[in-house]
Structures are given as structure tokens and as C-alpha cells.
Amino acid sequence: MEFAHYSIALIIAFASARYVTENTRFHLKSKKFWVHHWIIATLAMFVALYFELAEPVIWGVLTGVALEGLPRKNWSIRRKQ
């Protein structure tokens, strides 16, 4: 059942991340850098790994958020002007 929780969390997080990124203008950026949500999710994965968190829902959410950002055209950390 852990895979079921992981899978459901992944799908919900992916869809939620898509909805939020398409419908809000909140961004973490400066003149040189743009920190995308997939970068934040990946960093959170490293933190979860370090603390040995084994909750499938946490990993599903972080994976869903990270995967949603990767297929986009502009996902580099350097901001193009």
C-alpha cells in the first residue's frame, strides 16, 4: 500500500504544481538567478534523504513537484534577460 500512497501523492502534487505555476505570479528570482520549484523540491529531497524520512507521501509530493517542472522549456537557474 505504500506504493499506492506514493503514486497518489505524486499525481496530486504534479497536478497541483501545474495549477499553481500556471495561475500565480509568485517566483523566487533575482536579476541573475531564478530558483524554480523543481530545484526547491530536489533540495527538499536531499534534506529528506539526510534525515532518512521514509514516508511515501512526502516522497510522492516532492517527486511530483520536481517532475512537473522538468519538461518545461525554461528551467535553468540562470535568468535570461
Disulfide bonds with the S-S distance in Angstrom:
none
